[in-house]
Amino acid sequence: MQNHMNLQHRVGLLRRFGVMFYDSILLVAVLFFASLLVVLPFGITTEHYLYPLFIAYIHLVCFLFFGWFWTHGGQTLGLKTWRTRLISESGDAVNWKQALIRYIASLVCWLSVGIGFLWCYTNRERLAWNDIWSKTRLVRINSGK
């Protein structure tokens, strides 16, 4: 594994949670409108036979939301606000395969009650499971590019 990140460029857990908080605000708005497109016309509730497809649709919207930003500049609104960028471990832009792995790994991090994110404290490079599995890195950037 390459060790190309300086200590000052590593991103810790608090900054990650700050990014997640900012991104969640925008994502809730996106999901609200995406849900309206499906829920109102079909009357989907948790008992509806299409509900499992609705959940898959919501995950697709979430993946496309994050995947687009990660593969096009490496910055969501939260990442920009917290002066952080997502890159591949080689320093290149993130590709769609890495974005998909990172999205799924992030779900695993949350489903493990946050242990996947807390892994930052045990890893020398402050990497969480989603970083390790997707071969991506969050790095701090200067405010003036």
RODO-2510 file (C-alpha; in nm, 4 decimals, decimal comma):
residues 145
     n   res          X          Y          Z
     1     m     0,0000     0,0000     0,0000
     2     q     0,1278     0,3413    -0,0932
     3     n     0,1904     0,5896     0,1841
     4     h     0,1643     0,9128    -0,0138
     5     m    -0,0430     1,1147     0,2340
     6     n     0,1261     1,3525     0,4737
     7     l     0,0070     1,3463     0,8324
     8     q    -0,1530     1,6908     0,7958
     9     h    -0,3599     1,5713     0,4978
    10     r    -0,5216     1,2778     0,6779
    11     v    -0,8879     1,3142     0,7635
    12     g    -1,0083     1,2095     1,1060
    13     l    -1,3439     1,0978     1,2344
    14     l    -1,4796     1,4371     1,3440
    15     r    -1,4226     1,5934     1,0029
    16     r    -1,5812     1,2869     0,8400
    17     f    -1,8904     1,3250     1,0573
    18     g    -1,9041     1,6964     0,9728
    19     v    -1,9002     1,6066     0,6027
    20     m    -2,1706     1,3429     0,6570
    21     f    -2,3907     1,5926     0,8416
    22     y    -2,3696     1,8518     0,5626
    23     d    -2,4256     1,5911     0,2928
    24     s    -2,7225     1,4444     0,4781
    25     i    -2,9027     1,7801     0,4690
    26     l    -2,8796     1,7983     0,0905
    27     l    -2,9475     1,4249     0,0496
    28     v    -3,2706     1,4485     0,2524
    29     a    -3,3952     1,7161     0,0112
    30     v    -3,3002     1,5049    -0,2911
    31     l    -3,4676     1,1969    -0,1406
    32     f    -3,7804     1,3952    -0,0584
    33     f    -3,8331     1,4879    -0,4225
    34     a    -3,7232     1,1478    -0,5524
    35     s    -3,9737     0,9831    -0,3172
    36     l    -4,2563     1,2121    -0,4276
    37     l    -4,2048     1,0946    -0,7853
    38     v    -4,2806     0,7372    -0,6826
    39     v    -4,4816     0,7377    -0,3604
    40     l    -4,7632     0,9690    -0,4681
    41     p    -4,8449     0,8086    -0,8049
    42     f    -4,8262     0,4514    -0,6730
    43     g    -4,9418     0,5062    -0,3142
    44     i    -4,6459     0,3135    -0,1772
    45     t    -4,6458     0,2360     0,1940
    46     t    -4,4425    -0,0153     0,3932
    47     e    -4,7168    -0,2746     0,3250
    48     h    -4,7278    -0,2079    -0,0494
    49     y    -4,6017    -0,4891    -0,2735
    50     l    -4,3676    -0,2422    -0,4498
    51     y    -4,2055    -0,1297    -0,1237
    52     p    -3,8912    -0,3474    -0,1707
    53     l    -3,8438    -0,1897    -0,5155
    54     f    -3,8932     0,1519    -0,3595
    55     i    -3,6102     0,0817    -0,1120
    56     a    -3,3871    -0,0278    -0,4017
    57     y    -3,4815     0,2929    -0,5858
    58     i    -3,3880     0,5043    -0,2811
    59     h    -3,0482     0,3323    -0,2631
    60     l    -2,9975     0,3913    -0,6345
    61     v    -3,0731     0,7616    -0,5886
    62     c    -2,8304     0,7794    -0,2946
    63     f    -2,5600     0,5990    -0,4897
    64     l    -2,6053     0,8218    -0,7945
    65     f    -2,5975     1,1312    -0,5726
    66     f    -2,2694     1,0366    -0,4064
    67     g    -2,1226     0,8580    -0,7075
    68     w    -2,1679     1,1591    -0,9334
    69     f    -1,9870     1,3938    -0,6974
    70     w    -1,7149     1,1416    -0,6114
    71     t    -1,6387     1,0706    -0,9782
    72     h    -1,6712     1,4327    -1,0924
    73     g    -1,4224     1,6307    -0,8876
    74     g    -1,4309     1,4208    -0,5716
    75     q    -1,6351     1,6683    -0,3697
    76     t    -1,9909     1,6716    -0,2437
    77     l    -2,1227     1,9894    -0,0806
    78     g    -2,0084     1,8542     0,2568
    79     l    -1,6625     1,7684     0,1268
    80     k    -1,6261     2,1189    -0,0218
    81     t    -1,7435     2,2848     0,2982
    82     w    -1,4990     2,0846     0,5086
    83     r    -1,2172     2,1402     0,2516
    84     t    -1,1851     1,7709     0,1845
    85     r    -1,1649     1,5704    -0,1372
    86     l    -1,2125     1,2040    -0,2196
    87     i    -0,9369     1,0547    -0,4349
    88     s    -0,8250     0,7059    -0,5242
    89     e    -0,5324     0,5684    -0,3241
    90     s    -0,3102     0,6378    -0,6263
    91     g    -0,4116     1,0051    -0,6192
    92     d    -0,6266     0,9832    -0,9321
    93     a    -0,9967     1,0577    -0,9632
    94     v    -1,2384     0,8023    -0,8219
    95     n    -1,4053     0,5767    -1,0798
    96     w    -1,7601     0,4393    -1,0721
    97     k    -1,6493     0,0958    -0,9514
    98     q    -1,4708     0,2543    -0,6549
    99     a    -1,7754     0,4738    -0,5915
   100     l    -2,0033     0,1680    -0,5796
   101     i    -1,7689    -0,0185    -0,3456
   102     r    -1,7393     0,2903    -0,1239
   103     y    -2,1166     0,3340    -0,1117
   104     i    -2,1764    -0,0296    -0,0141
   105     a    -1,8863    -0,0228     0,2339
   106     s    -2,0304     0,2937     0,3893
   107     l    -2,3576     0,1097     0,4478
   108     v    -2,1610    -0,1685     0,6171
   109     c    -1,9849     0,0927     0,8325
   110     w    -2,3223     0,2250     0,9490
   111     l    -2,4767    -0,1211     0,9917
   112     s    -2,1853    -0,2159     1,2168
   113     v    -2,3021     0,0623     1,4520
   114     g    -2,0216     0,2866     1,3300
   115     i    -1,7356     0,0449     1,3930
   116     g    -1,6295     0,0811     1,0300
   117     f    -1,5829     0,4542     1,0809
   118     l    -1,4242     0,4160     1,4246
   119     w    -1,1620     0,2072     1,2482
   120     c    -0,9945     0,5418     1,1749
   121     y    -0,8633     0,5354     1,5312
   122     t    -0,6957     0,1967     1,4853
   123     n    -0,5519     0,2623     1,1400
   124     r    -0,2184     0,4418     1,1091
   125     e    -0,3408     0,6360     0,8042
   126     r    -0,6803     0,7158     0,9637
   127     l    -0,8637     0,5020     0,7097
   128     a    -1,2162     0,3734     0,7628
   129     w    -1,3450     0,0499     0,6122
   130     n    -1,5026     0,2333     0,3191
   131     d    -1,1631     0,3900     0,2384
   132     i    -0,9787     0,0596     0,2603
   133     w    -1,2263    -0,1508     0,0632
   134     s    -1,2764     0,1033    -0,2168
   135     k    -0,9079     0,2001    -0,2356
   136     t    -1,0016     0,5642    -0,1905
   137     r    -0,8842     0,8347     0,0488
   138     l    -1,0277     1,1485     0,1988
   139     v    -0,7675     1,4230     0,1961
   140     r    -0,7702     1,7764     0,3300
   141     i    -0,7200     2,0489     0,0711
   142     n    -0,6207     2,4122     0,0888
   143     s    -0,9042     2,6623     0,0786
   144     g    -0,7560     2,8456    -0,2226
   145     k    -0,6988     2,5415    -0,4511
***
